[in-house]
Amino acid sequence: MSKLFIFKLQQNETAYKIVISLELRKQQHKAKRWDTLEEVEGLPVLSLCGDIYEKPHDREPMACGQIIDHLEGLRDYVKAEDLATFDLLADLWKSYHLNDMKAGTQKQEALLSAEGIRGNNYTYEKARATLEGFGLLNDRGYTYGTGWLYRPINPRELPEILALFNE
C-alpha cells in the first residue's frame, strides 16, 4: 500500500510544497535479521521518498528522492496541525527506510552511527575500515556489506504506521 502526503509551508518570503510518498509492502526475498541473523521472509518493508517544490516554480522539484536531510531545516515552518504527521514520517524515514537493505548487523550499524559514519560522512570504505579497527568487521559470521540484512519494524509502531494510510 502507498500514500502521498502533501505539506504546504511558508518560510519568510518563500512558499514550499513538500510531497512525501510512503509505501509499505511485504519483503520480497529471504533475508537475515540484522539483530539475530535468523532467516526471515514476508515481513513489512517501509520505503519513503519525496519532493520539495519552491513556489511558484511548482513544476520542477528543487530536491527529490531522499530528502530527509532537508526536512529538519523546514520543520519549523510546517503548519501546527500537520506537525505530528510530518514528524512521524521523518522519524520513520530515519529508522526504517528500506529496512530490508541494511549493510550491517545491529552492532555494526550502532558502532558506525556512534563514530559519525552516516549520511554525507558515509563511504563503504570508511565504514569497513572503522569496523575493522574496532574488530567488528565480522559479526557472528556476517561480514559487513556482503549482503542485505532485514531490520524489523517495532511491532508497537506498526499500528501507527498503518493508521497513516487511513488519514
MODELLER restraints for C-alpha pairs under 7 A, 6 or more apart:
rsr = mdl.restraints
at = mdl.atoms
rsr.add(forms.Gaussian(group=physical.xy_distance, feature=features.Distance(at['CA:1:A'], at['CA:23:A']), mean=5.75, stdev=0.5))
rsr.add(forms.Gaussian(group=physical.xy_distance, feature=features.Distance(at['CA:1:A'], at['CA:24:A']), mean=5.43, stdev=0.5))
rsr.add(forms.Gaussian(group=physical.xy_distance, feature=features.Distance(at['CA:1:A'], at['CA:25:A']), mean=6.35, stdev=0.5))
rsr.add(forms.Gaussian(group=physical.xy_distance, feature=features.Distance(at['CA:2:A'], at['CA:22:A']), mean=5.51, stdev=0.5))
rsr.add(forms.Gaussian(group=physical.xy_distance, feature=features.Distance(at['CA:2:A'], at['CA:23:A']), mean=4.22, stdev=0.5))
rsr.add(forms.Gaussian(group=physical.xy_distance, feature=features.Distance(at['CA:2:A'], at['CA:24:A']), mean=6.32, stdev=0.5))
rsr.add(forms.Gaussian(group=physical.xy_distance, feature=features.Distance(at['CA:3:A'], at['CA:21:A']), mean=5.84, stdev=0.5))
rsr.add(forms.Gaussian(group=physical.xy_distance, feature=features.Distance(at['CA:3:A'], at['CA:22:A']), mean=5.38, stdev=0.5))
rsr.add(forms.Gaussian(group=physical.xy_distance, feature=features.Distance(at['CA:3:A'], at['CA:23:A']), mean=6.61, stdev=0.5))
rsr.add(forms.Gaussian(group=physical.xy_distance, feature=features.Distance(at['CA:3:A'], at['CA:165:A']), mean=6.24, stdev=0.5))
rsr.add(forms.Gaussian(group=physical.xy_distance, feature=features.Distance(at['CA:4:A'], at['CA:19:A']), mean=6.66, stdev=0.5))
rsr.add(forms.Gaussian(group=physical.xy_distance, feature=features.Distance(at['CA:4:A'], at['CA:20:A']), mean=5.66, stdev=0.5))
rsr.add(forms.Gaussian(group=physical.xy_distance, feature=features.Distance(at['CA:4:A'], at['CA:21:A']), mean=4.57, stdev=0.5))
rsr.add(forms.Gaussian(group=physical.xy_distance, feature=features.Distance(at['CA:4:A'], at['CA:22:A']), mean=6.37, stdev=0.5))
rsr.add(forms.Gaussian(group=physical.xy_distance, feature=features.Distance(at['CA:5:A'], at['CA:19:A']), mean=5.61, stdev=0.5))
rsr.add(forms.Gaussian(group=physical.xy_distance, feature=features.Distance(at['CA:5:A'], at['CA:20:A']), mean=5.10, stdev=0.5))
rsr.add(forms.Gaussian(group=physical.xy_distance, feature=features.Distance(at['CA:5:A'], at['CA:21:A']), mean=6.40, stdev=0.5))
rsr.add(forms.Gaussian(group=physical.xy_distance, feature=features.Distance(at['CA:6:A'], at['CA:17:A']), mean=6.88, stdev=0.5))
rsr.add(forms.Gaussian(group=physical.xy_distance, feature=features.Distance(at['CA:6:A'], at['CA:18:A']), mean=5.68, stdev=0.5))
rsr.add(forms.Gaussian(group=physical.xy_distance, feature=features.Distance(at['CA:6:A'], at['CA:19:A']), mean=4.58, stdev=0.5))
rsr.add(forms.Gaussian(group=physical.xy_distance, feature=features.Distance(at['CA:6:A'], at['CA:20:A']), mean=6.52, stdev=0.5))
rsr.add(forms.Gaussian(group=physical.xy_distance, feature=features.Distance(at['CA:7:A'], at['CA:17:A']), mean=5.65, stdev=0.5))
rsr.add(forms.Gaussian(group=physical.xy_distance, feature=features.Distance(at['CA:7:A'], at['CA:18:A']), mean=5.04, stdev=0.5))
rsr.add(forms.Gaussian(group=physical.xy_distance, feature=features.Distance(at['CA:7:A'], at['CA:19:A']), mean=6.46, stdev=0.5))
rsr.add(forms.Gaussian(group=physical.xy_distance, feature=features.Distance(at['CA:8:A'], at['CA:16:A']), mean=5.82, stdev=0.5))
rsr.add(forms.Gaussian(group=physical.xy_distance, feature=features.Distance(at['CA:8:A'], at['CA:17:A']), mean=4.53, stdev=0.5))
rsr.add(forms.Gaussian(group=physical.xy_distance, feature=features.Distance(at['CA:8:A'], at['CA:18:A']), mean=6.42, stdev=0.5))
rsr.add(forms.Gaussian(group=physical.xy_distance, feature=features.Distance(at['CA:9:A'], at['CA:15:A']), mean=5.78, stdev=0.5))
rsr.add(forms.Gaussian(group=physical.xy_distance, feature=features.Distance(at['CA:9:A'], at['CA:16:A']), mean=5.28, stdev=0.5))
rsr.add(forms.Gaussian(group=physical.xy_distance, feature=features.Distance(at['CA:9:A'], at['CA:17:A']), mean=6.40, stdev=0.5))
rsr.add(forms.Gaussian(group=physical.xy_distance, feature=features.Distance(at['CA:9:A'], at['CA:77:A']), mean=5.61, stdev=0.5))
rsr.add(forms.Gaussian(group=physical.xy_distance, feature=features.Distance(at['CA:9:A'], at['CA:78:A']), mean=5.35, stdev=0.5))
rsr.add(forms.Gaussian(group=physical.xy_distance, feature=features.Distance(at['CA:9:A'], at['CA:79:A']), mean=6.68, stdev=0.5))
rsr.add(forms.Gaussian(group=physical.xy_distance, feature=features.Distance(at['CA:10:A'], at['CA:16:A']), mean=6.17, stdev=0.5))
rsr.add(forms.Gaussian(group=physical.xy_distance, feature=features.Distance(at['CA:10:A'], at['CA:77:A']), mean=5.97, stdev=0.5))
rsr.add(forms.Gaussian(group=physical.xy_distance, feature=features.Distance(at['CA:11:A'], at['CA:77:A']), mean=5.97, stdev=0.5))
rsr.add(forms.Gaussian(group=physical.xy_distance, feature=features.Distance(at['CA:15:A'], at['CA:54:A']), mean=6.07, stdev=0.5))
rsr.add(forms.Gaussian(group=physical.xy_distance, feature=features.Distance(at['CA:15:A'], at['CA:55:A']), mean=5.49, stdev=0.5))
rsr.add(forms.Gaussian(group=physical.xy_distance, feature=features.Distance(at['CA:16:A'], at['CA:52:A']), mean=6.85, stdev=0.5))
rsr.add(forms.Gaussian(group=physical.xy_distance, feature=features.Distance(at['CA:16:A'], at['CA:53:A']), mean=5.55, stdev=0.5))
rsr.add(forms.Gaussian(group=physical.xy_distance, feature=features.Distance(at['CA:16:A'], at['CA:54:A']), mean=4.68, stdev=0.5))
rsr.add(forms.Gaussian(group=physical.xy_distance, feature=features.Distance(at['CA:16:A'], at['CA:55:A']), mean=5.83, stdev=0.5))
rsr.add(forms.Gaussian(group=physical.xy_distance, feature=features.Distance(at['CA:17:A'], at['CA:52:A']), mean=5.84, stdev=0.5))
rsr.add(forms.Gaussian(group=physical.xy_distance, feature=features.Distance(at['CA:17:A'], at['CA:53:A']), mean=5.06, stdev=0.5))
rsr.add(forms.Gaussian(group=physical.xy_distance, feature=features.Distance(at['CA:17:A'], at['CA:54:A']), mean=6.55, stdev=0.5))
rsr.add(forms.Gaussian(group=physical.xy_distance, feature=features.Distance(at['CA:18:A'], at['CA:51:A']), mean=5.77, stdev=0.5))
rsr.add(forms.Gaussian(group=physical.xy_distance, feature=features.Distance(at['CA:18:A'], at['CA:52:A']), mean=4.56, stdev=0.5))
rsr.add(forms.Gaussian(group=physical.xy_distance, feature=features.Distance(at['CA:18:A'], at['CA:53:A']), mean=6.30, stdev=0.5))
rsr.add(forms.Gaussian(group=physical.xy_distance, feature=features.Distance(at['CA:19:A'], at['CA:50:A']), mean=5.35, stdev=0.5))
rsr.add(forms.Gaussian(group=physical.xy_distance, feature=features.Distance(at['CA:19:A'], at['CA:51:A']), mean=5.19, stdev=0.5))
rsr.add(forms.Gaussian(group=physical.xy_distance, feature=features.Distance(at['CA:19:A'], at['CA:52:A']), mean=6.49, stdev=0.5))
rsr.add(forms.Gaussian(group=physical.xy_distance, feature=features.Distance(at['CA:20:A'], at['CA:48:A']), mean=6.91, stdev=0.5))
rsr.add(forms.Gaussian(group=physical.xy_distance, feature=features.Distance(at['CA:20:A'], at['CA:49:A']), mean=5.82, stdev=0.5))
rsr.add(forms.Gaussian(group=physical.xy_distance, feature=features.Distance(at['CA:20:A'], at['CA:50:A']), mean=4.23, stdev=0.5))
rsr.add(forms.Gaussian(group=physical.xy_distance, feature=features.Distance(at['CA:20:A'], at['CA:51:A']), mean=6.61, stdev=0.5))
rsr.add(forms.Gaussian(group=physical.xy_distance, feature=features.Distance(at['CA:21:A'], at['CA:48:A']), mean=5.48, stdev=0.5))
rsr.add(forms.Gaussian(group=physical.xy_distance, feature=features.Distance(at['CA:21:A'], at['CA:49:A']), mean=5.37, stdev=0.5))
rsr.add(forms.Gaussian(group=physical.xy_distance, feature=features.Distance(at['CA:21:A'], at['CA:50:A']), mean=5.86, stdev=0.5))
rsr.add(forms.Gaussian(group=physical.xy_distance, feature=features.Distance(at['CA:22:A'], at['CA:47:A']), mean=5.98, stdev=0.5))
rsr.add(forms.Gaussian(group=physical.xy_distance, feature=features.Distance(at['CA:22:A'], at['CA:48:A']), mean=4.77, stdev=0.5))
rsr.add(forms.Gaussian(group=physical.xy_distance, feature=features.Distance(at['CA:23:A'], at['CA:46:A']), mean=5.79, stdev=0.5))
rsr.add(forms.Gaussian(group=physical.xy_distance, feature=features.Distance(at['CA:23:A'], at['CA:47:A']), mean=5.10, stdev=0.5))
rsr.add(forms.Gaussian(group=physical.xy_distance, feature=features.Distance(at['CA:23:A'], at['CA:48:A']), mean=6.35, stdev=0.5))
rsr.add(forms.Gaussian(group=physical.xy_distance, feature=features.Distance(at['CA:24:A'], at['CA:44:A']), mean=6.55, stdev=0.5))
rsr.add(forms.Gaussian(group=physical.xy_distance, feature=features.Distance(at['CA:24:A'], at['CA:45:A']), mean=5.67, stdev=0.5))
rsr.add(forms.Gaussian(group=physical.xy_distance, feature=features.Distance(at['CA:24:A'], at['CA:46:A']), mean=4.77, stdev=0.5))
rsr.add(forms.Gaussian(group=physical.xy_distance, feature=features.Distance(at['CA:24:A'], at['CA:47:A']), mean=6.53, stdev=0.5))
rsr.add(forms.Gaussian(group=physical.xy_distance, feature=features.Distance(at['CA:25:A'], at['CA:44:A']), mean=5.63, stdev=0.5))
rsr.add(forms.Gaussian(group=physical.xy_distance, feature=features.Distance(at['CA:25:A'], at['CA:45:A']), mean=5.33, stdev=0.5))
rsr.add(forms.Gaussian(group=physical.xy_distance, feature=features.Distance(at['CA:25:A'], at['CA:46:A']), mean=6.71, stdev=0.5))
rsr.add(forms.Gaussian(group=physical.xy_distance, feature=features.Distance(at['CA:26:A'], at['CA:42:A']), mean=5.13, stdev=0.5))
rsr.add(forms.Gaussian(group=physical.xy_distance, feature=features.Distance(at['CA:26:A'], at['CA:43:A']), mean=5.27, stdev=0.5))
rsr.add(forms.Gaussian(group=physical.xy_distance, feature=features.Distance(at['CA:26:A'], at['CA:44:A']), mean=4.61, stdev=0.5))
rsr.add(forms.Gaussian(group=physical.xy_distance, feature=features.Distance(at['CA:26:A'], at['CA:45:A']), mean=5.75, stdev=0.5))
rsr.add(forms.Gaussian(group=physical.xy_distance, feature=features.Distance(at['CA:27:A'], at['CA:41:A']), mean=6.00, stdev=0.5))
rsr.add(forms.Gaussian(group=physical.xy_distance, feature=features.Distance(at['CA:27:A'], at['CA:42:A']), mean=4.60, stdev=0.5))
rsr.add(forms.Gaussian(group=physical.xy_distance, feature=features.Distance(at['CA:27:A'], at['CA:43:A']), mean=5.14, stdev=0.5))
rsr.add(forms.Gaussian(group=physical.xy_distance, feature=features.Distance(at['CA:27:A'], at['CA:44:A']), mean=5.85, stdev=0.5))
rsr.add(forms.Gaussian(group=physical.xy_distance, feature=features.Distance(at['CA:27:A'], at['CA:45:A']), mean=5.74, stdev=0.5))
rsr.add(forms.Gaussian(group=physical.xy_distance, feature=features.Distance(at['CA:28:A'], at['CA:42:A']), mean=6.50, stdev=0.5))
rsr.add(forms.Gaussian(group=physical.xy_distance, feature=features.Distance(at['CA:29:A'], at['CA:41:A']), mean=6.05, stdev=0.5))
rsr.add(forms.Gaussian(group=physical.xy_distance, feature=features.Distance(at['CA:30:A'], at['CA:39:A']), mean=6.55, stdev=0.5))
rsr.add(forms.Gaussian(group=physical.xy_distance, feature=features.Distance(at['CA:30:A'], at['CA:40:A']), mean=5.65, stdev=0.5))
rsr.add(forms.Gaussian(group=physical.xy_distance, feature=features.Distance(at['CA:30:A'], at['CA:41:A']), mean=4.66, stdev=0.5))
rsr.add(forms.Gaussian(group=physical.xy_distance, feature=features.Distance(at['CA:31:A'], at['CA:39:A']), mean=5.43, stdev=0.5))
rsr.add(forms.Gaussian(group=physical.xy_distance, feature=features.Distance(at['CA:31:A'], at['CA:40:A']), mean=5.54, stdev=0.5))
rsr.add(forms.Gaussian(group=physical.xy_distance, feature=features.Distance(at['CA:31:A'], at['CA:41:A']), mean=6.42, stdev=0.5))
rsr.add(forms.Gaussian(group=physical.xy_distance, feature=features.Distance(at['CA:31:A'], at['CA:148:A']), mean=6.84, stdev=0.5))
rsr.add(forms.Gaussian(group=physical.xy_distance, feature=features.Distance(at['CA:31:A'], at['CA:149:A']), mean=5.87, stdev=0.5))
rsr.add(forms.Gaussian(group=physical.xy_distance, feature=features.Distance(at['CA:31:A'], at['CA:150:A']), mean=6.13, stdev=0.5))
rsr.add(forms.Gaussian(group=physical.xy_distance, feature=features.Distance(at['CA:32:A'], at['CA:38:A']), mean=5.14, stdev=0.5))
rsr.add(forms.Gaussian(group=physical.xy_distance, feature=features.Distance(at['CA:32:A'], at['CA:39:A']), mean=4.26, stdev=0.5))
rsr.add(forms.Gaussian(group=physical.xy_distance, feature=features.Distance(at['CA:32:A'], at['CA:40:A']), mean=5.95, stdev=0.5))
rsr.add(forms.Gaussian(group=physical.xy_distance, feature=features.Distance(at['CA:32:A'], at['CA:149:A']), mean=5.21, stdev=0.5))
rsr.add(forms.Gaussian(group=physical.xy_distance, feature=features.Distance(at['CA:32:A'], at['CA:150:A']), mean=5.90, stdev=0.5))
rsr.add(forms.Gaussian(group=physical.xy_distance, feature=features.Distance(at['CA:33:A'], at['CA:39:A']), mean=6.38, stdev=0.5))
rsr.add(forms.Gaussian(group=physical.xy_distance, feature=features.Distance(at['CA:33:A'], at['CA:40:A']), mean=6.76, stdev=0.5))
rsr.add(forms.Gaussian(group=physical.xy_distance, feature=features.Distance(at['CA:33:A'], at['CA:149:A']), mean=5.55, stdev=0.5))
rsr.add(forms.Gaussian(group=physical.xy_distance, feature=features.Distance(at['CA:33:A'], at['CA:150:A']), mean=4.58, stdev=0.5))
rsr.add(forms.Gaussian(group=physical.xy_distance, feature=features.Distance(at['CA:33:A'], at['CA:151:A']), mean=5.98, stdev=0.5))
rsr.add(forms.Gaussian(group=physical.xy_distance, feature=features.Distance(at['CA:34:A'], at['CA:104:A']), mean=6.85, stdev=0.5))
rsr.add(forms.Gaussian(group=physical.xy_distance, feature=features.Distance(at['CA:34:A'], at['CA:105:A']), mean=4.37, stdev=0.5))
rsr.add(forms.Gaussian(group=physical.xy_distance, feature=features.Distance(at['CA:34:A'], at['CA:106:A']), mean=5.35, stdev=0.5))
rsr.add(forms.Gaussian(group=physical.xy_distance, feature=features.Distance(at['CA:34:A'], at['CA:149:A']), mean=5.17, stdev=0.5))
rsr.add(forms.Gaussian(group=physical.xy_distance, feature=features.Distance(at['CA:34:A'], at['CA:150:A']), mean=5.48, stdev=0.5))
rsr.add(forms.Gaussian(group=physical.xy_distance, feature=features.Distance(at['CA:34:A'], at['CA:151:A']), mean=5.52, stdev=0.5))
rsr.add(forms.Gaussian(group=physical.xy_distance, feature=features.Distance(at['CA:35:A'], at['CA:105:A']), mean=6.06, stdev=0.5))
rsr.add(forms.Gaussian(group=physical.xy_distance, feature=features.Distance(at['CA:35:A'], at['CA:106:A']), mean=5.22, stdev=0.5))
rsr.add(forms.Gaussian(group=physical.xy_distance, feature=features.Distance(at['CA:45:A'], at['CA:98:A']), mean=6.31, stdev=0.5))
rsr.add(forms.Gaussian(group=physical.xy_distance, feature=features.Distance(at['CA:45:A'], at['CA:99:A']), mean=5.85, stdev=0.5))
rsr.add(forms.Gaussian(group=physical.xy_distance, feature=features.Distance(at['CA:45:A'], at['CA:100:A']), mean=6.28, stdev=0.5))
rsr.add(forms.Gaussian(group=physical.xy_distance, feature=features.Distance(at['CA:46:A'], at['CA:96:A']), mean=6.08, stdev=0.5))
rsr.add(forms.Gaussian(group=physical.xy_distance, feature=features.Distance(at['CA:46:A'], at['CA:97:A']), mean=5.40, stdev=0.5))
rsr.add(forms.Gaussian(group=physical.xy_distance, feature=features.Distance(at['CA:46:A'], at['CA:98:A']), mean=5.60, stdev=0.5))
rsr.add(forms.Gaussian(group=physical.xy_distance, feature=features.Distance(at['CA:46:A'], at['CA:99:A']), mean=6.38, stdev=0.5))
rsr.add(forms.Gaussian(group=physical.xy_distance, feature=features.Distance(at['CA:47:A'], at['CA:97:A']), mean=4.90, stdev=0.5))
rsr.add(forms.Gaussian(group=physical.xy_distance, feature=features.Distance(at['CA:47:A'], at['CA:98:A']), mean=5.27, stdev=0.5))
rsr.add(forms.Gaussian(group=physical.xy_distance, feature=features.Distance(at['CA:48:A'], at['CA:93:A']), mean=6.28, stdev=0.5))
rsr.add(forms.Gaussian(group=physical.xy_distance, feature=features.Distance(at['CA:48:A'], at['CA:97:A']), mean=6.07, stdev=0.5))
rsr.add(forms.Gaussian(group=physical.xy_distance, feature=features.Distance(at['CA:49:A'], at['CA:65:A']), mean=4.93, stdev=0.5))
rsr.add(forms.Gaussian(group=physical.xy_distance, feature=features.Distance(at['CA:49:A'], at['CA:66:A']), mean=5.42, stdev=0.5))
rsr.add(forms.Gaussian(group=physical.xy_distance, feature=features.Distance(at['CA:49:A'], at['CA:67:A']), mean=6.94, stdev=0.5))
rsr.add(forms.Gaussian(group=physical.xy_distance, feature=features.Distance(at['CA:50:A'], at['CA:64:A']), mean=5.56, stdev=0.5))
rsr.add(forms.Gaussian(group=physical.xy_distance, feature=features.Distance(at['CA:50:A'], at['CA:65:A']), mean=5.17, stdev=0.5))
rsr.add(forms.Gaussian(group=physical.xy_distance, feature=features.Distance(at['CA:50:A'], at['CA:66:A']), mean=6.48, stdev=0.5))
rsr.add(forms.Gaussian(group=physical.xy_distance, feature=features.Distance(at['CA:50:A'], at['CA:67:A']), mean=6.02, stdev=0.5))
rsr.add(forms.Gaussian(group=physical.xy_distance, feature=features.Distance(at['CA:51:A'], at['CA:61:A']), mean=5.86, stdev=0.5))
rsr.add(forms.Gaussian(group=physical.xy_distance, feature=features.Distance(at['CA:51:A'], at['CA:63:A']), mean=5.69, stdev=0.5))
rsr.add(forms.Gaussian(group=physical.xy_distance, feature=features.Distance(at['CA:51:A'], at['CA:64:A']), mean=4.19, stdev=0.5))
rsr.add(forms.Gaussian(group=physical.xy_distance, feature=features.Distance(at['CA:51:A'], at['CA:65:A']), mean=6.36, stdev=0.5))
rsr.add(forms.Gaussian(group=physical.xy_distance, feature=features.Distance(at['CA:52:A'], at['CA:61:A']), mean=5.41, stdev=0.5))
rsr.add(forms.Gaussian(group=physical.xy_distance, feature=features.Distance(at['CA:52:A'], at['CA:62:A']), mean=5.79, stdev=0.5))
rsr.add(forms.Gaussian(group=physical.xy_distance, feature=features.Distance(at['CA:52:A'], at['CA:63:A']), mean=5.21, stdev=0.5))
rsr.add(forms.Gaussian(group=physical.xy_distance, feature=features.Distance(at['CA:52:A'], at['CA:64:A']), mean=6.32, stdev=0.5))
rsr.add(forms.Gaussian(group=physical.xy_distance, feature=features.Distance(at['CA:53:A'], at['CA:60:A']), mean=6.85, stdev=0.5))
rsr.add(forms.Gaussian(group=physical.xy_distance, feature=features.Distance(at['CA:53:A'], at['CA:61:A']), mean=4.57, stdev=0.5))
rsr.add(forms.Gaussian(group=physical.xy_distance, feature=features.Distance(at['CA:53:A'], at['CA:62:A']), mean=5.61, stdev=0.5))
rsr.add(forms.Gaussian(group=physical.xy_distance, feature=features.Distance(at['CA:54:A'], at['CA:62:A']), mean=6.68, stdev=0.5))
rsr.add(forms.Gaussian(group=physical.xy_distance, feature=features.Distance(at['CA:68:A'], at['CA:90:A']), mean=6.79, stdev=0.5))
rsr.add(forms.Gaussian(group=physical.xy_distance, feature=features.Distance(at['CA:96:A'], at['CA:153:A']), mean=6.89, stdev=0.5))
rsr.add(forms.Gaussian(group=physical.xy_distance, feature=features.Distance(at['CA:99:A'], at['CA:150:A']), mean=5.71, stdev=0.5))
rsr.add(forms.Gaussian(group=physical.xy_distance, feature=features.Distance(at['CA:99:A'], at['CA:151:A']), mean=5.02, stdev=0.5))
rsr.add(forms.Gaussian(group=physical.xy_distance, feature=features.Distance(at['CA:99:A'], at['CA:152:A']), mean=6.98, stdev=0.5))
rsr.add(forms.Gaussian(group=physical.xy_distance, feature=features.Distance(at['CA:100:A'], at['CA:148:A']), mean=6.62, stdev=0.5))
rsr.add(forms.Gaussian(group=physical.xy_distance, feature=features.Distance(at['CA:100:A'], at['CA:149:A']), mean=5.89, stdev=0.5))
rsr.add(forms.Gaussian(group=physical.xy_distance, feature=features.Distance(at['CA:100:A'], at['CA:150:A']), mean=4.08, stdev=0.5))
rsr.add(forms.Gaussian(group=physical.xy_distance, feature=features.Distance(at['CA:100:A'], at['CA:151:A']), mean=6.12, stdev=0.5))
rsr.add(forms.Gaussian(group=physical.xy_distance, feature=features.Distance(at['CA:101:A'], at['CA:148:A']), mean=4.66, stdev=0.5))
rsr.add(forms.Gaussian(group=physical.xy_distance, feature=features.Distance(at['CA:101:A'], at['CA:149:A']), mean=5.62, stdev=0.5))
rsr.add(forms.Gaussian(group=physical.xy_distance, feature=features.Distance(at['CA:101:A'], at['CA:150:A']), mean=6.18, stdev=0.5))
rsr.add(forms.Gaussian(group=physical.xy_distance, feature=features.Distance(at['CA:102:A'], at['CA:148:A']), mean=5.28, stdev=0.5))
rsr.add(forms.Gaussian(group=physical.xy_distance, feature=features.Distance(at['CA:102:A'], at['CA:149:A']), mean=4.82, stdev=0.5))
rsr.add(forms.Gaussian(group=physical.xy_distance, feature=features.Distance(at['CA:102:A'], at['CA:150:A']), mean=6.22, stdev=0.5))
rsr.add(forms.Gaussian(group=physical.xy_distance, feature=features.Distance(at['CA:102:A'], at['CA:151:A']), mean=6.97, stdev=0.5))
rsr.add(forms.Gaussian(group=physical.xy_distance, feature=features.Distance(at['CA:103:A'], at['CA:144:A']), mean=6.07, stdev=0.5))
rsr.add(forms.Gaussian(group=physical.xy_distance, feature=features.Distance(at['CA:103:A'], at['CA:145:A']), mean=4.61, stdev=0.5))
rsr.add(forms.Gaussian(group=physical.xy_distance, feature=features.Distance(at['CA:103:A'], at['CA:147:A']), mean=6.41, stdev=0.5))
rsr.add(forms.Gaussian(group=physical.xy_distance, feature=features.Distance(at['CA:103:A'], at['CA:148:A']), mean=5.47, stdev=0.5))
rsr.add(forms.Gaussian(group=physical.xy_distance, feature=features.Distance(at['CA:103:A'], at['CA:149:A']), mean=6.28, stdev=0.5))
rsr.add(forms.Gaussian(group=physical.xy_distance, feature=features.Distance(at['CA:104:A'], at['CA:144:A']), mean=5.04, stdev=0.5))
rsr.add(forms.Gaussian(group=physical.xy_distance, feature=features.Distance(at['CA:104:A'], at['CA:145:A']), mean=6.19, stdev=0.5))
rsr.add(forms.Gaussian(group=physical.xy_distance, feature=features.Distance(at['CA:104:A'], at['CA:149:A']), mean=6.81, stdev=0.5))
rsr.add(forms.Gaussian(group=physical.xy_distance, feature=features.Distance(at['CA:108:A'], at['CA:131:A']), mean=6.98, stdev=0.5))
rsr.add(forms.Gaussian(group=physical.xy_distance, feature=features.Distance(at['CA:108:A'], at['CA:136:A']), mean=6.58, stdev=0.5))
rsr.add(forms.Gaussian(group=physical.xy_distance, feature=features.Distance(at['CA:112:A'], at['CA:127:A']), mean=6.67, stdev=0.5))
rsr.add(forms.Gaussian(group=physical.xy_distance, feature=features.Distance(at['CA:117:A'], at['CA:127:A']), mean=6.54, stdev=0.5))
rsr.add(forms.Gaussian(group=physical.xy_distance, feature=features.Distance(at['CA:128:A'], at['CA:137:A']), mean=6.34, stdev=0.5))
rsr.add(forms.Gaussian(group=physical.xy_distance, feature=features.Distance(at['CA:128:A'], at['CA:144:A']), mean=6.96, stdev=0.5))
rsr.add(forms.Gaussian(group=physical.xy_distance, feature=features.Distance(at['CA:131:A'], at['CA:137:A']), mean=4.68, stdev=0.5))
rsr.add(forms.Gaussian(group=physical.xy_distance, feature=features.Distance(at['CA:137:A'], at['CA:143:A']), mean=5.72, stdev=0.5))
rsr.add(forms.Gaussian(group=physical.xy_distance, feature=features.Distance(at['CA:137:A'], at['CA:144:A']), mean=5.70, stdev=0.5))
rsr.add(forms.Gaussian(group=physical.xy_distance, feature=features.Distance(at['CA:138:A'], at['CA:144:A']), mean=6.41, stdev=0.5))
